[in-house]
Amino acid sequence: SLRCAGSTPWPPCTHMGATGYFLHSATKYAFLLSVGEIWAGNDTDLVVRPQDHSNAQRWVLEPAPEGHPGRLLRHYLDGRAVDVDDWRLADGGNVGCENSVHGACVGVSYIFPLV
């Protein structure tokens, strides 16, 4: 099993409840086009699709930087994070998978309530 934060095992975070749909994003390794915008050109669409057992649907939860609540939801092979564009989660807003894990990780750390 995957491990995050010490020895606590974490299963891959992939399933979207009981819908049968899973988070899905193409693997894309980061290539730096601009030092000032490390995310530029390193994004892929984040969609939900029926399970296909591919690496496009494998995710890992890891702790957010020290002092920040929540966890980062990162793509398994390339390490990019689920990123809310402009850090505004709203109807009609855009969410993607980007090379944007830096600094305080505002916009890429989440609190997942138990349901």
C-alpha positions in Angstrom: 0.0 0.0 0.0 1.0 3.6 -0.4 2.3 5.4 2.7 2.0 9.1 3.6 3.0 10.8 6.9 5.1 8.2 8.7 4.0 4.6 8.8 0.2 5.1 8.3 -0.8 3.3 5.2 -3.1 5.2 2.8 -5.0 3.4 0.0 -5.0 5.1 -3.4 -7.5 7.9 -3.4 -9.6 7.4 -6.5 -13.2 6.5 -6.0 -15.9 9.1 -6.2 -18.4 7.6 -3.8 -20.8 5.1 -5.0 -21.2 6.6 -8.5 -18.8 4.3 -10.3 -16.9 7.3 -11.6 -13.3 8.1 -10.8 -11.1 11.2 -11.0 -9.1 11.0 -14.3 -6.3 13.0 -15.7 -3.5 12.3 -18.2 0.0 11.8 -16.9 2.2 14.8 -17.8 5.6 15.3 -16.4 6.6 18.9 -15.5 8.7 20.9 -17.9 9.7 24.3 -16.8 8.8 27.0 -19.3 8.9 30.0 -16.9 10.6 30.2 -13.5 7.9 32.8 -12.4 5.0 30.5 -13.5 6.0 26.9 -12.7 2.5 25.7 -13.6 2.5 27.2 -17.1 2.0 24.5 -19.8 2.0 21.7 -17.2 -1.7 21.2 -16.7 -4.2 18.6 -17.9 -7.9 18.4 -17.7 -9.4 16.8 -14.6 -12.5 14.8 -15.4 -14.5 11.9 -14.0 -14.8 8.7 -16.0 -15.8 5.1 -15.3 -13.0 3.1 -13.7 -10.4 1.8 -16.2 -7.6 0.8 -13.8 -5.1 3.1 -15.6 -2.5 5.3 -13.9 -4.6 8.2 -15.1 -7.0 7.3 -12.2 -4.4 6.8 -9.5 -4.0 9.4 -6.8 -2.1 9.9 -3.5 -3.1 11.9 -0.4 -0.2 13.6 1.4 -0.1 16.1 4.2 -0.1 19.8 3.3 3.0 21.9 4.3 3.6 22.2 8.0 1.2 24.5 9.7 -1.5 24.2 7.1 -4.6 22.1 7.5 -5.7 19.5 4.9 -4.0 17.3 2.5 -2.7 17.5 -1.1 -4.4 15.3 -3.7 -1.6 14.4 -6.1 -1.5 12.4 -9.3 0.3 9.1 -8.7 3.0 9.1 -11.4 3.8 12.8 -12.1 3.1 14.3 -8.7 1.0 17.2 -10.0 -1.9 18.3 -7.7 -5.6 18.9 -8.1 -5.7 22.6 -8.5 -8.6 25.0 -8.2 -8.0 27.8 -10.7 -7.6 31.2 -9.1 -8.2 29.5 -5.8 -12.0 30.1 -6.1 -14.1 27.0 -5.8 -17.4 28.0 -7.4 -20.1 26.7 -9.8 -18.7 27.1 -13.3 -15.1 27.4 -12.0 -12.2 25.4 -13.4 -10.3 22.6 -11.6 -7.4 20.9 -13.2 -4.3 18.8 -12.5 -1.2 21.1 -12.4 2.4 21.4 -11.4 1.4 23.9 -8.7 2.6 22.4 -5.4 4.8 25.2 -4.0 4.8 27.6 -1.1 1.8 27.4 1.2 -0.1 25.2 -1.3 -3.1 27.6 -1.3 -5.6 26.3 -3.8 -4.2 22.7 -3.7 -4.8 21.6 -0.1 -8.2 20.1 0.9 -10.0 18.9 4.0 -11.9 15.7 3.3 -14.7 15.3 5.9 -15.7 11.9 7.0 -19.1 10.9 5.6 
